[in-house]
Amino acid sequence: MWTRNFTLYFGARTISLSGDAMMPVASALAIGKVYGIAGVGYVLALWTASAVLVMVFGGVVADRIGARRLMIGADVVRVVTQGVVAVAFLGGAPPYALLLVMAFLSGTAAGMFEPGVNGMVPLVAADPQRANATLKIAEALTQLAGPALAGVLIVVAGPVFVYTVDAATFLVSGVCLLLVRVTVPRPEPSDVLSDLRRGWEEFTARSWMWSVILVWVFWGVLVVGPYVPLSSQVIGTDYGWVMAALGLGTVLGGLVAIRLRPRRPLAAGAVALSGYVAVPLTVALGLPLPQLMAGHLLGGCALAFWSVMWSTSVQTQIAPDVVNRVNAYQVAGSVAGMAVGQALAGPVTVLVEPRAFMLGSALVTAGVVAALLSIRPVRRLGREPQKAGGRSSRSRPATLSQPV
Protein backbone atom coordinates (compact mmCIF):
# COMPACT_ATOMS: atom_id res chain seq x y z
CA MET A 1 0.00 0.00 0.00
CA TRP A 2 2.86 2.40 0.78
CA THR A 3 3.59 3.44 -2.78
CA ARG A 4 5.06 6.85 -3.56
CA ASN A 5 1.65 8.26 -4.43
CA PHE A 6 -0.09 6.97 -1.32
CA THR A 7 2.79 8.09 0.92
CA LEU A 8 2.59 11.63 -0.48
CA TYR A 9 -1.19 11.69 -0.24
CA PHE A 10 -1.00 10.34 3.31
CA GLY A 11 1.48 13.07 4.18
CA ALA A 12 -0.70 15.77 2.64
CA ARG A 13 -3.79 14.65 4.51
CA THR A 14 -1.99 14.10 7.81
CA ILE A 15 -0.28 17.49 7.97
CA SER A 16 -3.42 19.29 6.84
CA LEU A 17 -5.57 17.44 9.37
CA SER A 18 -3.07 18.36 12.09
CA GLY A 19 -3.87 22.01 11.54
CA ASP A 20 -7.57 21.29 11.23
CA ALA A 21 -7.56 19.46 14.56
CA MET A 22 -6.15 22.51 16.27
CA MET A 23 -8.67 24.95 14.86
CA PRO A 24 -11.89 24.02 16.72
CA VAL A 25 -10.14 24.43 20.06
CA ALA A 26 -8.28 27.56 18.95
CA SER A 27 -11.44 29.12 17.51
CA ALA A 28 -13.57 28.18 20.50
CA LEU A 29 -11.06 29.67 22.95
CA ALA A 30 -9.72 32.63 20.94
CA ILE A 31 -12.93 33.83 19.27
CA GLY A 32 -15.11 32.74 22.19
CA LYS A 33 -13.03 34.84 24.58
CA VAL A 34 -13.83 37.96 22.55
CA TYR A 35 -17.26 37.27 21.03
CA GLY A 36 -18.77 34.49 23.17
CA ILE A 37 -20.67 31.30 22.21
CA ALA A 38 -22.75 33.05 19.56
CA GLY A 39 -19.61 34.51 18.00
CA VAL A 40 -18.02 31.08 17.68
CA GLY A 41 -21.22 29.51 16.41
CA TYR A 42 -21.77 32.08 13.65
CA VAL A 43 -18.18 31.84 12.40
CA LEU A 44 -18.35 28.04 12.27
CA ALA A 45 -21.80 28.14 10.67
CA LEU A 46 -20.68 30.53 7.93
CA TRP A 47 -17.63 28.36 7.24
CA THR A 48 -19.80 25.26 6.94
CA ALA A 49 -22.54 26.95 4.90
CA SER A 50 -20.08 28.35 2.35
CA ALA A 51 -18.50 24.91 1.99
CA VAL A 52 -21.90 23.31 1.36
CA LEU A 53 -22.93 25.94 -1.22
CA VAL A 54 -19.94 25.33 -3.51
CA MET A 55 -19.39 21.64 -2.85
CA VAL A 56 -21.50 20.25 -5.68
CA PHE A 57 -19.71 22.52 -8.14
CA GLY A 58 -16.43 21.35 -6.64
CA GLY A 59 -17.40 17.81 -7.53
CA VAL A 60 -18.05 18.81 -11.15
CA VAL A 61 -14.73 20.66 -11.42
CA ALA A 62 -12.86 17.77 -9.78
CA ASP A 63 -14.26 15.33 -12.34
CA ARG A 64 -13.29 17.70 -15.16
CA ILE A 65 -9.75 18.79 -14.23
CA GLY A 66 -8.83 16.15 -11.67
CA ALA A 67 -9.26 16.20 -7.90
CA ARG A 68 -5.55 16.76 -7.23
CA ARG A 69 -5.39 20.09 -9.06
CA LEU A 70 -8.50 21.39 -7.38
CA MET A 71 -7.27 20.35 -3.94
CA ILE A 72 -3.96 22.15 -4.48
CA GLY A 73 -5.82 25.36 -5.39
CA ALA A 74 -8.00 25.06 -2.30
CA ASP A 75 -4.90 24.66 -0.12
CA VAL A 76 -3.41 27.87 -1.56
CA VAL A 77 -6.56 29.82 -0.68
CA ARG A 78 -6.51 28.52 2.89
CA VAL A 79 -2.85 29.45 3.34
CA VAL A 80 -3.94 33.04 2.65
CA THR A 81 -7.08 33.05 4.81
CA GLN A 82 -5.45 31.54 7.87
CA GLY A 83 -2.47 33.85 7.47
CA VAL A 84 -4.76 36.89 7.38
CA VAL A 85 -6.50 35.78 10.59
CA ALA A 86 -3.12 35.31 12.26
CA VAL A 87 -2.11 38.86 11.34
CA ALA A 88 -5.48 40.19 12.50
CA PHE A 89 -4.95 38.74 15.98
CA LEU A 90 -1.70 40.71 16.29
CA GLY A 91 -3.83 43.70 17.24
CA GLY A 92 -5.63 41.78 19.98
CA ALA A 93 -9.30 41.55 19.06
CA PRO A 94 -9.74 41.23 15.28
CA PRO A 95 -12.82 42.81 13.67
CA TYR A 96 -15.65 40.31 13.70
CA ALA A 97 -16.50 41.16 10.09
CA LEU A 98 -12.99 40.11 9.06
CA LEU A 99 -13.38 36.78 10.85
CA LEU A 100 -16.65 36.20 9.00
CA VAL A 101 -15.11 37.04 5.60
CA MET A 102 -12.15 34.75 6.18
CA ALA A 103 -14.48 32.00 7.40
CA PHE A 104 -16.49 32.36 4.18
CA LEU A 105 -13.41 32.18 1.94
CA SER A 106 -11.86 29.33 3.90
CA GLY A 107 -15.13 27.42 3.85
CA THR A 108 -15.47 27.95 0.10
CA ALA A 109 -11.97 26.51 -0.38
CA ALA A 110 -12.85 23.57 1.86
CA GLY A 111 -15.99 22.98 -0.22
CA MET A 112 -13.88 22.76 -3.36
CA PHE A 113 -11.32 20.54 -1.63
CA GLU A 114 -13.61 18.00 0.02
CA PRO A 115 -15.22 16.29 -3.03
CA GLY A 116 -11.80 15.06 -4.17
CA VAL A 117 -10.78 13.51 -0.84
CA ASN A 118 -12.73 10.30 -1.36
CA GLY A 119 -12.11 10.27 -5.09
CA MET A 120 -8.33 10.36 -4.65
CA VAL A 121 -8.15 7.26 -2.45
CA PRO A 122 -8.88 4.66 -5.18
CA LEU A 123 -6.33 6.44 -7.40
CA VAL A 124 -3.47 6.14 -4.91
CA ALA A 125 -4.34 2.84 -3.14
CA ALA A 126 -5.35 -0.61 -4.39
CA ASP A 127 -7.18 -1.49 -1.15
CA PRO A 128 -9.61 1.38 -0.36
CA GLN A 129 -10.77 0.02 3.02
CA ARG A 130 -7.25 -0.42 4.32
CA ALA A 131 -6.28 2.99 2.96
CA ASN A 132 -9.34 4.64 4.52
CA ALA A 133 -8.67 2.99 7.87
CA THR A 134 -5.02 4.08 7.75
CA LEU A 135 -6.04 7.64 6.91
CA LYS A 136 -8.62 7.55 9.71
CA ILE A 137 -5.91 6.49 12.17
CA ALA A 138 -3.75 9.38 11.00
CA GLU A 139 -6.71 11.71 11.41
CA ALA A 140 -7.25 10.33 14.88
CA LEU A 141 -3.63 10.85 15.87
CA THR A 142 -3.90 14.46 14.78
CA GLN A 143 -7.10 14.79 16.80
CA LEU A 144 -5.27 13.28 19.73
CA ALA A 145 -2.35 15.69 19.63
CA GLY A 146 -3.90 18.72 17.91
CA PRO A 147 -6.55 19.79 20.45
CA ALA A 148 -4.24 19.35 23.43
CA LEU A 149 -1.47 21.22 21.61
CA ALA A 150 -3.84 23.99 20.60
CA GLY A 151 -5.06 24.36 24.18
CA VAL A 152 -1.49 24.76 25.38
CA LEU A 153 -0.34 27.02 22.54
CA ILE A 154 -3.35 29.33 22.79
CA VAL A 155 -2.33 30.00 26.40
CA VAL A 156 1.45 30.05 25.93
CA ALA A 157 1.87 31.55 22.46
CA GLY A 158 -1.57 32.98 21.64
CA PRO A 159 -3.86 32.72 18.61
CA VAL A 160 -1.37 34.37 16.23
CA PHE A 161 1.01 31.42 16.48
CA VAL A 162 -1.76 28.82 16.23
CA TYR A 163 -3.28 30.33 13.08
CA THR A 164 0.19 30.70 11.55
CA VAL A 165 0.83 27.00 12.11
CA ASP A 166 -2.51 26.21 10.50
CA ALA A 167 -1.58 28.23 7.40
CA ALA A 168 1.72 26.36 7.20
CA THR A 169 -0.05 22.98 7.27
CA PHE A 170 -2.03 23.87 4.15
CA LEU A 171 1.19 24.95 2.44
CA VAL A 172 2.84 21.60 3.15
CA SER A 173 -0.31 19.75 2.07
CA GLY A 174 -0.33 21.58 -1.26
CA VAL A 175 3.31 20.75 -1.93
CA CYS A 176 2.76 17.04 -1.19
CA LEU A 177 -0.26 16.94 -3.51
CA LEU A 178 1.77 18.69 -6.19
CA LEU A 179 4.21 15.77 -6.14
CA VAL A 180 1.48 13.10 -6.49
CA ARG A 181 1.22 11.59 -9.98
CA VAL A 182 -2.10 9.97 -10.90
CA THR A 183 -3.97 9.27 -14.12
CA VAL A 184 -7.57 10.44 -14.16
CA PRO A 185 -10.26 9.54 -16.70
CA ARG A 186 -10.68 12.15 -19.43
CA PRO A 187 -14.33 13.29 -19.24
CA GLU A 188 -16.54 13.57 -22.29
CA PRO A 189 -17.38 17.15 -23.37
CA SER A 190 -20.46 18.40 -21.48
CA ASP A 191 -21.87 21.48 -19.82
CA VAL A 192 -22.02 22.18 -16.09
CA LEU A 193 -25.76 21.59 -15.78
CA SER A 194 -25.45 18.19 -17.47
CA ASP A 195 -22.63 17.25 -15.12
CA LEU A 196 -24.65 18.31 -12.09
CA ARG A 197 -27.67 16.40 -13.36
CA ARG A 198 -25.62 13.24 -13.94
CA GLY A 199 -24.20 13.40 -10.43
CA TRP A 200 -27.67 13.97 -8.95
CA GLU A 201 -29.10 11.04 -10.89
CA GLU A 202 -26.32 8.74 -9.67
CA PHE A 203 -26.85 9.97 -6.11
CA THR A 204 -30.64 9.60 -6.04
CA ALA A 205 -30.52 6.20 -7.77
CA ARG A 206 -28.88 4.72 -4.66
CA SER A 207 -31.44 4.61 -1.87
CA TRP A 208 -28.85 3.45 0.65
CA MET A 209 -26.92 6.69 0.05
CA TRP A 210 -29.63 9.35 0.04
CA SER A 211 -31.46 7.77 2.97
CA VAL A 212 -28.30 7.91 5.12
CA ILE A 213 -27.75 11.56 4.17
CA LEU A 214 -31.35 12.39 5.07
CA VAL A 215 -30.82 10.91 8.53
CA TRP A 216 -27.51 12.75 8.77
CA VAL A 217 -29.21 16.13 8.39
CA PHE A 218 -30.88 15.61 11.78
CA TRP A 219 -27.57 14.39 13.20
CA GLY A 220 -25.89 17.62 12.04
CA VAL A 221 -28.57 19.98 13.35
CA LEU A 222 -29.04 18.38 16.76
CA VAL A 223 -25.74 16.65 17.56
CA VAL A 224 -22.58 17.49 15.62
CA GLY A 225 -23.31 21.12 14.72
CA PRO A 226 -23.94 22.52 18.22
CA TYR A 227 -21.39 20.22 19.89
CA VAL A 228 -18.21 22.31 19.63
CA PRO A 229 -19.65 25.72 20.67
CA LEU A 230 -21.70 24.23 23.53
CA SER A 231 -19.37 21.54 24.86
CA SER A 232 -16.32 23.82 24.82
CA GLN A 233 -18.13 26.22 27.13
CA VAL A 234 -19.48 23.46 29.40
CA ILE A 235 -16.15 21.63 29.72
CA GLY A 236 -13.97 24.74 29.87
CA THR A 237 -10.19 24.50 30.16
CA ASP A 238 -10.21 20.67 30.00
CA TYR A 239 -11.77 20.77 26.54
CA GLY A 240 -8.46 20.08 24.77
CA TRP A 241 -7.86 16.91 26.79
CA VAL A 242 -11.38 15.66 26.13
CA MET A 243 -10.89 16.18 22.38
CA ALA A 244 -7.59 14.33 22.65
CA ALA A 245 -9.45 11.36 24.13
CA LEU A 246 -11.87 11.53 21.19
CA GLY A 247 -8.86 11.36 18.89
CA LEU A 248 -7.43 8.34 20.71
CA GLY A 249 -10.76 6.59 20.32
CA THR A 250 -10.64 7.31 16.60
CA VAL A 251 -7.23 5.60 16.44
CA LEU A 252 -8.71 2.49 18.01
CA GLY A 253 -11.68 2.58 15.64
CA GLY A 254 -9.36 2.84 12.65
CA LEU A 255 -7.30 -0.12 13.85
CA VAL A 256 -10.44 -2.19 14.19
CA ALA A 257 -11.53 -1.14 10.69
CA ILE A 258 -8.22 -2.33 9.21
CA ARG A 259 -8.78 -5.86 10.49
CA LEU A 260 -12.56 -6.25 10.48
CA ARG A 261 -14.28 -6.60 7.09
CA PRO A 262 -17.99 -7.15 7.75
CA ARG A 263 -20.14 -8.63 5.01
CA ARG A 264 -22.66 -5.82 5.53
CA PRO A 265 -20.42 -2.77 6.14
CA LEU A 266 -23.09 -0.11 6.69
CA ALA A 267 -25.12 -2.29 9.02
CA ALA A 268 -22.01 -3.05 11.08
CA GLY A 269 -21.06 0.63 11.07
CA ALA A 270 -24.53 1.67 12.29
CA VAL A 271 -24.37 -0.81 15.19
CA ALA A 272 -20.94 0.52 16.14
CA LEU A 273 -22.20 4.12 15.96
CA SER A 274 -24.36 3.50 19.03
CA GLY A 275 -21.19 4.00 21.10
CA TYR A 276 -21.23 7.69 20.14
CA VAL A 277 -24.13 8.24 22.55
CA ALA A 278 -21.48 8.45 25.27
CA VAL A 279 -20.06 11.70 23.84
CA PRO A 280 -22.97 14.11 24.43
CA LEU A 281 -24.23 12.07 27.40
CA THR A 282 -21.06 12.49 29.46
CA VAL A 283 -21.08 16.24 28.77
CA ALA A 284 -24.76 16.48 29.73
CA LEU A 285 -24.18 14.68 33.02
CA GLY A 286 -21.26 16.94 33.91
CA LEU A 287 -19.02 14.00 34.75
CA PRO A 288 -15.44 14.43 36.02
CA LEU A 289 -12.60 14.59 33.48
CA PRO A 290 -11.68 10.84 33.56
CA GLN A 291 -15.28 9.82 32.77
CA LEU A 292 -15.57 12.53 30.12
CA MET A 293 -12.42 11.23 28.44
CA ALA A 294 -13.64 7.62 28.65
CA GLY A 295 -16.96 8.53 27.02
CA HIS A 296 -15.21 10.39 24.22
CA LEU A 297 -12.78 7.51 23.77
CA LEU A 298 -15.71 5.18 23.13
CA GLY A 299 -17.46 7.72 20.91
CA GLY A 300 -14.36 8.30 18.81
CA CYS A 301 -13.93 4.57 18.24
CA ALA A 302 -17.58 4.22 17.20
CA LEU A 303 -17.55 7.18 14.81
CA ALA A 304 -14.27 6.13 13.19
CA PHE A 305 -15.52 2.64 12.40
CA TRP A 306 -18.73 3.99 10.85
CA SER A 307 -16.73 6.55 8.86
CA VAL A 308 -14.45 3.92 7.32
CA MET A 309 -17.39 1.69 6.41
CA TRP A 310 -19.22 4.63 4.83
CA SER A 311 -16.23 6.02 2.88
CA THR A 312 -15.29 2.60 1.55
CA SER A 313 -18.87 1.92 0.46
CA VAL A 314 -19.02 5.23 -1.46
CA GLN A 315 -15.65 4.66 -3.13
CA THR A 316 -16.34 1.07 -4.17
CA GLN A 317 -19.99 1.48 -5.24
CA ILE A 318 -19.60 4.59 -7.45
CA ALA A 319 -18.02 4.63 -10.93
CA PRO A 320 -14.66 6.51 -11.05
CA ASP A 321 -15.83 9.00 -13.71
CA VAL A 322 -18.62 10.36 -11.47
CA VAL A 323 -17.34 9.62 -7.97
CA ASN A 324 -16.33 13.22 -7.21
CA ARG A 325 -19.73 14.61 -8.21
CA VAL A 326 -21.63 11.98 -6.25
CA ASN A 327 -19.30 12.45 -3.30
CA ALA A 328 -19.97 16.21 -3.44
CA TYR A 329 -23.72 15.66 -3.12
CA GLN A 330 -23.37 13.25 -0.21
CA VAL A 331 -20.87 15.43 1.67
CA ALA A 332 -22.89 18.60 1.08
CA GLY A 333 -26.02 16.89 2.34
CA SER A 334 -24.31 15.43 5.37
CA VAL A 335 -22.83 18.74 6.53
CA ALA A 336 -25.77 21.00 5.61
CA GLY A 337 -27.46 20.24 8.89
CA MET A 338 -24.22 20.94 10.71
CA ALA A 339 -24.23 24.58 9.54
CA VAL A 340 -27.74 25.03 10.92
CA GLY A 341 -26.74 23.43 14.22
CA GLN A 342 -23.69 25.68 14.55
CA ALA A 343 -25.72 28.81 13.87
CA LEU A 344 -28.33 27.79 16.45
CA ALA A 345 -25.77 27.04 19.17
CA GLY A 346 -25.77 30.61 20.48
CA PRO A 347 -29.51 31.40 20.33
CA VAL A 348 -30.48 28.00 21.74
CA THR A 349 -28.67 28.75 25.01
CA VAL A 350 -31.25 31.49 25.67
CA LEU A 351 -33.98 28.85 25.72
CA VAL A 352 -32.18 25.69 26.87
CA GLU A 353 -29.28 25.16 29.23
CA PRO A 354 -26.31 23.67 27.31
CA ARG A 355 -26.22 20.47 29.37
CA ALA A 356 -29.92 19.88 28.78
CA PHE A 357 -29.35 20.28 25.05
CA MET A 358 -26.48 17.78 25.19
CA LEU A 359 -28.83 15.28 26.83
CA GLY A 360 -31.19 15.74 23.90
CA SER A 361 -28.27 15.17 21.54
CA ALA A 362 -27.60 11.81 23.20
CA LEU A 363 -31.20 10.78 22.62
CA VAL A 364 -31.03 11.94 19.00
CA THR A 365 -27.87 9.85 18.48
CA ALA A 366 -29.71 6.75 19.67
CA GLY A 367 -32.53 7.63 17.29
CA VAL A 368 -30.08 8.03 14.39
CA VAL A 369 -28.73 4.52 14.99
CA ALA A 370 -32.26 3.09 15.11
CA ALA A 371 -33.19 4.94 11.91
CA LEU A 372 -30.14 3.66 10.03
CA LEU A 373 -30.82 0.06 11.03
CA SER A 374 -34.49 0.39 10.08
CA ILE A 375 -33.60 1.24 6.45
CA ARG A 376 -33.52 -2.01 4.49
CA PRO A 377 -31.07 -0.90 1.75
CA VAL A 378 -28.61 0.24 4.42
CA ARG A 379 -28.88 -3.05 6.30
CA ARG A 380 -28.49 -5.15 3.15
CA LEU A 381 -25.73 -3.31 1.29
CA GLY A 382 -22.79 -5.70 0.88
CA ARG A 383 -19.17 -5.29 -0.06
CA GLU A 384 -19.62 -6.24 -3.73
CA PRO A 385 -19.98 -3.18 -6.02
CA GLN A 386 -23.53 -2.64 -7.27
CA LYS A 387 -24.93 -0.60 -10.11
CA ALA A 388 -27.20 2.37 -9.49
CA GLY A 389 -30.31 0.28 -9.99
CA GLY A 390 -29.25 -2.12 -7.27
CA ARG A 391 -27.74 -4.91 -9.39
CA SER A 392 -24.32 -6.31 -8.81
CA SER A 393 -21.69 -4.93 -11.18
CA ARG A 394 -20.70 -8.50 -11.84
CA SER A 395 -22.73 -10.52 -14.30
CA ARG A 396 -25.42 -12.58 -12.65
CA PRO A 397 -29.03 -13.56 -13.29
CA ALA A 398 -31.52 -10.74 -12.80
CA THR A 399 -33.51 -12.79 -10.30
CA LEU A 400 -30.53 -12.79 -7.94
CA SER A 401 -30.00 -9.05 -7.85
CA GLN A 402 -31.02 -7.17 -4.73
CA PRO A 403 -32.43 -3.63 -4.50
CA VAL A 404 -30.10 -1.03 -3.02
C-alpha positions in Angstrom: 0.0 0.0 0.0 2.9 2.4 0.8 3.6 3.4 -2.8 5.1 6.9 -3.6 1.6 8.3 -4.4 -0.1 7.0 -1.3 2.8 8.1 0.9 2.6 11.6 -0.5 -1.2 11.7 -0.2 -1.0 10.3 3.3 1.5 13.1 4.2 -0.7 15.8 2.6 -3.8 14.6 4.5 -2.0 14.1 7.8 -0.3 17.5 8.0 -3.4 19.3 6.8 -5.6 17.4 9.4 -3.1 18.4 12.1 -3.9 22.0 11.5 -7.6 21.3 11.2 -7.6 19.5 14.6 -6.1 22.5 16.3 -8.7 24.9 14.9 -11.9 24.0 16.7 -10.1 24.4 20.1 -8.3 27.6 19.0 -11.4 29.1 17.5 -13.6 28.2 20.5 -11.1 29.7 23.0 -9.7 32.6 20.9 -12.9 33.8 19.3 -15.1 32.7 22.2 -13.0 34.8 24.6 -13.8 38.0 22.6 -17.3 37.3 21.0 -18.8 34.5 23.2 -20.7 31.3 22.2 -22.8 33.0 19.6 -19.6 34.5 18.0 -18.0 31.1 17.7 -21.2 29.5 16.4 -21.8 32.1 13.6 -18.2 31.8 12.4 -18.4 28.0 12.3 -21.8 28.1 10.7 -20.7 30.5 7.9 -17.6 28.4 7.2 -19.8 25.3 6.9 -22.5 26.9 4.9 -20.1 28.3 2.3 -18.5 24.9 2.0 -21.9 23.3 1.4 -22.9 25.9 -1.2 -19.9 25.3 -3.5 -19.4 21.6 -2.8 -21.5 20.3 -5.7 -19.7 22.5 -8.1 -16.4 21.4 -6.6 -17.4 17.8 -7.5 -18.0 18.8 -11.1 -14.7 20.7 -11.4 -12.9 17.8 -9.8 -14.3 15.3 -12.3 -13.3 17.7 -15.2 -9.8 18.8 -14.2 -8.8 16.1 -11.7 -9.3 16.2 -7.9 -5.5 16.8 -7.2 -5.4 20.1 -9.1 -8.5 21.4 -7.4 -7.3 20.3 -3.9 -4.0 22.2 -4.5 -5.8 25.4 -5.4 -8.0 25.1 -2.3 -4.9 24.7 -0.1 -3.4 27.9 -1.6 -6.6 29.8 -0.7 -6.5 28.5 2.9 -2.9 29.5 3.3 -3.9 33.0 2.7 -7.1 33.1 4.8 -5.5 31.5 7.9 -2.5 33.8 7.5 -4.8 36.9 7.4 -6.5 35.8 10.6 -3.1 35.3 12.3 -2.1 38.9 11.3 -5.5 40.2 12.5 -4.9 38.7 16.0 -1.7 40.7 16.3 -3.8 43.7 17.2 -5.6 41.8 20.0 -9.3 41.6 19.1 -9.7 41.2 15.3 -12.8 42.8 13.7 -15.6 40.3 13.7 -16.5 41.2 10.1 -13.0 40.1 9.1 -13.4 36.8 10.8 -16.6 36.2 9.0 -15.1 37.0 5.6 -12.1 34.7 6.2 -14.5 32.0 7.4 -16.5 32.4 4.2 -13.4 32.2 1.9 -11.9 29.3 3.9 -15.1 27.4 3.9 -15.5 27.9 0.1 -12.0 26.5 -0.4 -12.9 23.6 1.9 -16.0 23.0 -0.2 -13.9 22.8 -3.4 -11.3 20.5 -1.6 -13.6 18.0 0.0 -15.2 16.3 -3.0 -11.8 15.1 -4.2 -10.8 13.5 -0.8 -12.7 10.3 -1.4 -12.1 10.3 -5.1 -8.3 10.4 -4.6 -8.1 7.3 -2.4 -8.9 4.7 -5.2 -6.3 6.4 -7.4 -3.5 6.1 -4.9 -4.3 2.8 -3.1 -5.4 -0.6 -4.4 -7.2 -1.5 -1.1 -9.6 1.4 -0.4 -10.8 0.0 3.0 -7.2 -0.4 4.3 -6.3 3.0 3.0 -9.3 4.6 4.5 -8.7 3.0 7.9 -5.0 4.1 7.8 -6.0 7.6 6.9 -8.6 7.5 9.7 -5.9 6.5 12.2 -3.7 9.4 11.0 -6.7 11.7 11.4 -7.3 10.3 14.9 -3.6 10.8 15.9 -3.9 14.5 14.8 -7.1 14.8 16.8 -5.3 13.3 19.7 -2.4 15.7 19.6 -3.9 18.7 17.9 -6.5 19.8 20.4 -4.2 19.4 23.4 -1.5 21.2 21.6 -3.8 24.0 20.6 -5.1 24.4 24.2 -1.5 24.8 25.4 -0.3 27.0 22.5 -3.3 29.3 22.8 -2.3 30.0 26.4 1.4 30.0 25.9 1.9 31.6 22.5 -1.6 33.0 21.6 -3.9 32.7 18.6 -1.4 34.4 16.2 1.0 31.4 16.5 -1.8 28.8 16.2 -3.3 30.3 13.1 0.2 30.7 11.5 0.8 27.0 12.1 -2.5 26.2 10.5 -1.6 28.2 7.4 1.7 26.4 7.2 0.0 23.0 7.3 -2.0 23.9 4.2 1.2 25.0 2.4 2.8 21.6 3.1 -0.3 19.8 2.1 -0.3 21.6 -1.3 3.3 20.7 -1.9 2.8 17.0 -1.2 -0.3 16.9 -3.5 1.8 18.7 -6.2 4.2 15.8 -6.1 1.5 13.1 -6.5 1.2 11.6 -10.0 -2.1 10.0 -10.9 -4.0 9.3 -14.1 -7.6 10.4 -14.2 -10.3 9.5 -16.7 -10.7 12.2 -19.4 -14.3 13.3 -19.2 -16.5 13.6 -22.3 -17.4 17.1 -23.4 -20.5 18.4 -21.5 -21.9 21.5 -19.8 -22.0 22.2 -16.1 -25.8 21.6 -15.8 -25.4 18.2 -17.5 -22.6 17.2 -15.1 -24.7 18.3 -12.1 -27.7 16.4 -13.4 -25.6 13.2 -13.9 -24.2 13.4 -10.4 -27.7 14.0 -9.0 -29.1 11.0 -10.9 -26.3 8.7 -9.7 -26.8 10.0 -6.1 -30.6 9.6 -6.0 -30.5 6.2 -7.8 -28.9 4.7 -4.7 -31.4 4.6 -1.9 -28.8 3.4 0.6 -26.9 6.7 0.0 -29.6 9.4 0.0 -31.5 7.8 3.0 -28.3 7.9 5.1 -27.7 11.6 4.2 -31.4 12.4 5.1 -30.8 10.9 8.5 -27.5 12.8 8.8 -29.2 16.1 8.4 -30.9 15.6 11.8 -27.6 14.4 13.2 -25.9 17.6 12.0 -28.6 20.0 13.4 -29.0 18.4 16.8 -25.7 16.6 17.6 -22.6 17.5 15.6 -23.3 21.1 14.7 -23.9 22.5 18.2 -21.4 20.2 19.9 -18.2 22.3 19.6 -19.7 25.7 20.7 -21.7 24.2 23.5 -19.4 21.5 24.9 -16.3 23.8 24.8 -18.1 26.2 27.1 -19.5 23.5 29.4 -16.1 21.6 29.7 -14.0 24.7 29.9 -10.2 24.5 30.2 -10.2 20.7 30.0 -11.8 20.8 26.5 -8.5 20.1 24.8 -7.9 16.9 26.8 -11.4 15.7 26.1 -10.9 16.2 22.4 -7.6 14.3 22.6 -9.5 11.4 24.1 -11.9 11.5 21.2 -8.9 11.4 18.9 -7.4 8.3 20.7 -10.8 6.6 20.3 -10.6 7.3 16.6 -7.2 5.6 16.4 -8.7 2.5 18.0 -11.7 2.6 15.6 -9.4 2.8 12.7 -7.3 -0.1 13.8 -10.4 -2.2 14.2 -11.5 -1.1 10.7 -8.2 -2.3 9.2 -8.8 -5.9 10.5 -12.6 -6.3 10.5 -14.3 -6.6 7.1 -18.0 -7.1 7.8 -20.1 -8.6 5.0 -22.7 -5.8 5.5 -20.4 -2.8 6.1 -23.1 -0.1 6.7 -25.1 -2.3 9.0 -22.0 -3.0 11.1 -21.1 0.6 11.1 -24.5 1.7 12.3 -24.4 -0.8 15.2 -20.9 0.5 16.1 -22.2 4.1 16.0 -24.4 3.5 19.0 -21.2 4.0 21.1 -21.2 7.7 20.1 -24.1 8.2 22.6 -21.5 8.4 25.3 -20.1 11.7 23.8 -23.0 14.1 24.4 -24.2 12.1 27.4 -21.1 12.5 29.5 -21.1 16.2 28.8 -24.8 16.5 29.7 -24.2 14.7 33.0 -21.3 16.9 33.9 -19.0 14.0 34.7 -15.4 14.4 36.0 -12.6 14.6 33.5 -11.7 10.8 33.6 -15.3 9.8 32.8 -15.6 12.5 30.1 -12.4 11.2 28.4 -13.6 7.6 28.6 -17.0 8.5 27.0 -15.2 10.4 24.2 -12.8 7.5 23.8 -15.7 5.2 23.1 -17.5 7.7 20.9 -14.4 8.3 18.8 -13.9 4.6 18.2 -17.6 4.2 17.2 -17.6 7.2 14.8 -14.3 6.1 13.2 -15.5 2.6 12.4 -18.7 4.0 10.9 -16.7 6.6 8.9 -14.4 3.9 7.3 -17.4 1.7 6.4 -19.2 4.6 4.8 -16.2 6.0 2.9 -15.3 2.6 1.6 -18.9 1.9 0.5 -19.0 5.2 -1.5 -15.7 4.7 -3.1 -16.3 1.1 -4.2 -20.0 1.5 -5.2 -19.6 4.6 -7.5 -18.0 4.6 -10.9 -14.7 6.5 -11.1 -15.8 9.0 -13.7 -18.6 10.4 -11.5 -17.3 9.6 -8.0 -16.3 13.2 -7.2 -19.7 14.6 -8.2 -21.6 12.0 -6.2 -19.3 12.5 -3.3 -20.0 16.2 -3.4 -23.7 15.7 -3.1 -23.4 13.3 -0.2 -20.9 15.4 1.7 -22.9 18.6 1.1 -26.0 16.9 2.3 -24.3 15.4 5.4 -22.8 18.7 6.5 -25.8 21.0 5.6 -27.5 20.2 8.9 -24.2 20.9 10.7 -24.2 24.6 9.5 -27.7 25.0 10.9 -26.7 23.4 14.2 -23.7 25.7 14.5 -25.7 28.8 13.9 -28.3 27.8 16.5 -25.8 27.0 19.2 -25.8 30.6 20.5 -29.5 31.4 20.3 -30.5 28.0 21.7 -28.7 28.8 25.0 -31.2 31.5 25.7 -34.0 28.9 25.7 -32.2 25.7 26.9 -29.3 25.2 29.2 -26.3 23.7 27.3 -26.2 20.5 29.4 -29.9 19.9 28.8 -29.4 20.3 25.1 -26.5 17.8 25.2 -28.8 15.3 26.8 -31.2 15.7 23.9 -28.3 15.2 21.5 -27.6 11.8 23.2 -31.2 10.8 22.6 -31.0 11.9 19.0 -27.9 9.8 18.5 -29.7 6.8 19.7 -32.5 7.6 17.3 -30.1 8.0 14.4 -28.7 4.5 15.0 -32.3 3.1 15.1 -33.2 4.9 11.9 -30.1 3.7 10.0 -30.8 0.1 11.0 -34.5 0.4 10.1 -33.6 1.2 6.5 -33.5 -2.0 4.5 -31.1 -0.9 1.7 -28.6 0.2 4.4 -28.9 -3.0 6.3 -28.5 -5.1 3.2 -25.7 -3.3 1.3 -22.8 -5.7 0.9 -19.2 -5.3 -0.1 -19.6 -6.2 -3.7 -20.0 -3.2 -6.0 -23.5 -2.6 -7.3 -24.9 -0.6 -10.1 -27.2 2.4 -9.5 -30.3 0.3 -10.0 -29.2 -2.1 -7.3 -27.7 -4.9 -9.4 -24.3 -6.3 -8.8 -21.7 -4.9 -11.2 -20.7 -8.5 -11.8 -22.7 -10.5 -14.3 -25.4 -12.6 -12.6 -29.0 -13.6 -13.3 -31.5 -10.7 -12.8 -33.5 -12.8 -10.3 -30.5 -12.8 -7.9 -30.0 -9.0 -7.9 -31.0 -7.2 -4.7 -32.4 -3.6 -4.5 -30.1 -1.0 -3.0 
